[in-house]
């Protein structure tokens, strides 16, 4: 019986964090075209290797919009909607207000239906504060809890070198703020 059970799961894989909106899959590295897009070949190799599904990770609003278009090409693809901690500053800079940014994320979610599998990748990253301050990350992290509650979707969380603030051990942390709201 053990042999039958193990063969039933052979090559059953799901990639839950594929950054397929990255320009590298289109042949662009650091703003310069290095080769033609090999996106279809990458997907083909993935399916051939036994992947059953791929969840494309969107780290900001523009990536969520790109992922929504991307997943229409193949029913085995789905995606996340959220803002990576290193991009949390976009809530303050991309649209006229953080609320407008949230509304734009909601619009992507509502337009994509069941293709959206999670809210995120979101959280805190104390190792990459050169991209976004920890204070800004903490300020906007609770917005993802709002989206998760509104949609019933799970959170795809990111925590790097910030265990205490991530778990709400410091006053004013993201989790603490989310619980108080």
Buried (B, 14 or more C-beta within 10 A) or exposed (E): EEEEEEEEEEEEEEBBBBBBBBEBBBBBEEEEEEEEBBBEEBBEEBEEEEBEBBBBBBBBBBBBBBBBEBBEEEEBBBBBBBBBBBBBBBBBEBBEEBEEBBEBBBBBBEEBEEBBBBBBBBBBBBEBBEBBEBEBBBBBBBBBBBBBEEBEBEBBBBBBEBEEBBBBEBEEBBBBBBEEE
